[in-house]
Amino acid sequence: MSIKEHPPQNLLHVPVLLESTLELLDPKKGESYLDLTAGYGGHANRILDITGNFAESVLVDRDDSAIKCLEPLSNRGTRLLHKDFVSAARQLTDEGRKFDMILVDLGVSSPQLDQTDRGFSFTNSGPLDMRMDRRQVRTAEMLVNTASAAELARIISEYGEEPAGFSRTIATAIVANRPLSKTNELAELIKKTYRGKWKKIHPATRTFQALRIAVNEELRQIEDLLPHLPDLLKPGGRVGIISFHSLEDRLVKNFFKEQFDAGYEAELFPLTKRPVLGSQNDVHNPRARSSKLRVAVKK
C-alpha cells in the first residue's frame, strides 16, 4: 500500500526486503507491532493489514514528513511517536509496553533521498541539510563550515570508510573552500580532489554518507537502542533489523552474537544464522542492494 491514495511519484517509497521481512517476522492476526523507523509506511501498512491490530501498535519516526504521511494509520487507531527511536524505546519501556514484533529499518527513505531540499543526495542541487529530524539545530552545512580539517577527516574516514589519505585531502579542500552551502558545490569540490578514474560510485558518495551519519548521530543511536529491544518484546516476540552499510551491520551482528552466546542468560535467539541479503532477495529494488536483514526471537 502506498503512503497516500495517489502520492506524487517522487514520494513513492518501495520498502526494502519486504517479502523476506514478512516471512521471518511472520505476523499473525491480532499481534502487536512496533516500527521504530516507520518512514512512509511501506512495511507497516503490509504488517498491519495482516494483524489488523492497529490499536496496540506503535509507529515511530523523527521525520515530520513521514509522520504526516502515517496519519491514515493514526486515524485507524495506531499510535504515532514523532521521536528518534532511542527516545521512543525508552518511553515505551518506561510505560511497560511489550510487542509481538519489532522492526528497525536503518535506511534513508526514498523520499528523503529524492527531495532536494533535504540535502541527502547530490544528484540535484540542494541545501547541505541532511537532518532526519528538522527540529534539531545542527545541519551538514554547519558541520562542513565549522569543523576543523582534522575532525572532518576523522568523520569521513570513520563513518564514510574512506581511505585516510583521501579523507585528509577532502577535509583540507573543504576547509580551503569554505563557506559551502549546496550539495552540488560539495560534490564537485570532492570530485576535483579525486585522482585517477572512477566508475559507478561518485567520489563524493562516502563523504555524504559520513556527514549524514555524523549529523544524525546514527551509530550512537543504534548502540543506545539495541539493549532496549529485549525489554520491548513479549516471549516469542520477533525483532528484525535492516542495515545498509558495514558500520551499522557490525553493531547489530555483535549485539545479536552477544545475546546468542550468553547461554542461559540469553534473551534472544537467532531466526537467521546469516543475514538475508537485499542483493539476492530483493533484486528488483535498486535501493536494496546493500541491505542486510537479521532477525531474532525472544525466548
N, C-alpha and C positions, 0 to 999 in steps of 0.2 A: 504494500500500500504506500502511495506517495505521501509527502508531507502535507499536501493540500489536495483538494479535488483536481485542480488543474494548475499545478505550480509552474512558474516560469522555468524554462529549460535549464537556466543556469543555477536553479535551486534544487534540481534533482540530485538526490544522493543515493547511490547504489550501495547497500550495506555489504561490507566485506565478509566473506566466508559465511554467508547467511545459512546455507543449507547444512554445512558442517556444524555450525553453532546449534541449529535446531536439532540435529541428530544427537549431538553429545549432551546438550542441556536437557533434552527430552521433556519439553514442557507438557504438562497434563492439565486437564480440566480442573479448575479451582485452585491451582497453585499460585503462590505469590511470587512477585518478580521485582527485583531491584536492578535498575540500569543506571550505573554510576557515570556513564558518559552517553546519555541518551541521544544527543545530537539532534538529527532531524527525523528520528523515529523509525529508521529502517528496520532495525532488529526488534524494537519494542512493539511496533504495530503487528508484526507477524506472531510474536510470542503471546501478546495479549489477545490476539484473535483466537489462539488455541486455548489459553487458560480461561478467558472470559472473566478473570478476577481483576477488574480494574480498581476496585476499592482498596484492596490490600497491597497494591503495587505502587512503587515509587520510581519516578524518573528524575535524574539529576543532570544538570549541565550548568557550566559557568558562562556560557554564551547566551546573551539576551536574545539573539535572533533565533537560536534553537529553542529556547523556552517558549517564545511566541509561537513557533510552528508546532509545538507539542500541546498547545491549548485544546485542540479537539479531543485529545486523550484526557486532559484535565476535566473537560466537560462531561466525560463518561465516568468520572469518579477517581481517576488516577491522580495521586499527589505529585506535584512538581516542586522541586527544590532548585532554586537559582543560586547554586553554590559550587565551589570546587569540590571534587569528590572526597578529599580528606575531611573537610569541614562537614560535609553531608554524612560521611561514615561515622564521624564522632557523634554527631547529633542523633543519628538513628541508633547507635549503640547506647547512648545515654537514655534514649526512650525505650530501650529494651526490645527493639524491633528485630525480628528474625525472618528470613525469607527462604523459599524453596529453591530459588535461582538467583544468581547474581551474574551480571555481565559487565566487563570493563573493556571497552574498545578504545585503545590508546591513540588511534589515528586522528589526524586532522580531517574534518569532514570535507566533502567535495564543495559545498557552498562556501566554506571558509577559504578554500584554495582558489575558487573561481571568482570571488568578489574582490575586485582590485582594491577597494577601499580598506580591506582588511590587512593587506600588505604581506600575506604569507607567500605569495608567488611573485616571481619577476617576469612572468610571461607578458604581462602588460604593466604599464607604469602606474604605481600607486604609492601611497604614503608608507613609510617604514614604520608600520604599526606592530603587527604580529601578536597583539593581545587576544587571548581566548576570552578573557573577561574584560570588557571595555570599561568596567568600573575602576580597574586598577590604574595607577598613575604611570607606571614605568612602561615605556614603549621601546621598540627596537631602535627608533631614532634617538631616543635619549641614551641608550646604551652605546650605540655606534659613535655618538658625538661627545661622550663624556668619559668613557673608559680609557684607561691607559693602553698603550700598544701591548704591553706585557699581558694585561688582563684579557684583551681581545684575542691575542694569540693563544692564551690558555683555553678560552672558551671555544675557539674554532678547532683547536687540536683535540680537546677533551670531548666536546659534545658533537662536533662535526666529524671526528675521527679523520681529520686532515693531517697529512704528514707535518711534523713540527716545523721543518724549514719553510714550507709553503704557508703555513699558518702565520709565521712571523712576517713573511713577505706581504701577505694580505693585510695584517694588522698595521704594519708600517705604512702601507699605501692608504689605508683608511684614515689614519691619523694625519697624514700629509695632505689629504684632500678634503678634510672636514671644513664646513659642515655638509652632511649628506642628509637628504630628506626623502628621496624617492627610491623605490625598489630597483628601477631600471638603472639609476645612477650607480648604485652599489654593485649591481650585477655587471655592468660594463666596466667598472673600475677593476673588479676582480678578474674579469676576462682579460683585460690588458696586462695584468701582472703575470698571467699564466705563460709558462714557457713550454713549447712543444705543441703537439697536436692533441686535440680532444675529440672524442667521438659522440656517444649518445648523451653522456652526463655533462651538463654545463658546469664549467669550473666554479660557479657560484653556489651550486646546489648544497654542498656540505656546509658552507658558511651560513646560508639561510636556515638550514636545519639547526645549526648550533645556536644562532641568535634566537630562534623561536623557542628552543629548549630553555635557554637562559632567561628570556623574558618571562616565560610562564612557569619557571621552576619545575619543569616536568619530571625530572628524575627524582628530585626531593619529594614531590607529591606521590610518586609511585612507592618510594621507600616508606613513606609515612602511612600510606593506605594499606599495604599488604598485611600487616599484623592485625588489622581490624576485620579482615574478611571472615576468618573462622567464627568470630563472635556474632556476625550478622547472618550466619547460616543456621537453618534448622538441621537436626540429624537427617542425613540422607540428602541434604541440600547440595546443589552443584554450583560451582563457580567457574566461569570461563573468562580468560584474559587474552585479548588480541593485541599483540605488539607489532611494531613496524620497523624497528631497527635494533641492532645488536645490543645497544646500551639498555634499552627497555627490556628486551627478552632475557638478558643476563640477570637482571634483578628478579624477574618473575621466575625464571628457571631455578635460581639459587634459593628463593623463598620456598618454592614447592619441594625442592630437594631436601631442604632442612626439615620440612614437615614430614616428608615421606621417610626420612632416615631417623626420625625421633622415636621409633619403636612404639611402646605402649603409650607414650605421651603424644604421639601424632594425632592431630585433629583432622587432617586432610589426607586423602589417598588419591592416587592418580587415576584418571579416566583416560588419559593419553600418555603412553610411555614416551612417545616422541611428539613434537608439535605437529599440528596439521598445517601444511604449507599452502598459502594462497597461490603460489606459483604452480602448484599441482592440482589443487582442489577448487580454484576459483579463476580458471584461466581466461574467462571472458571478461573479467573486470580488471582493467589495467592498473587500478589503484590498489589491487590486492596482491601485486607481485611480491612484495617483501613481507607480507603479513604472516604471522605465526599465531596459531591458537593453541593454548594449553588449558586443560580442564581438569578439575579435581572435585572430589565429593567428600562431604563431612561424614565421619563415622557416626 
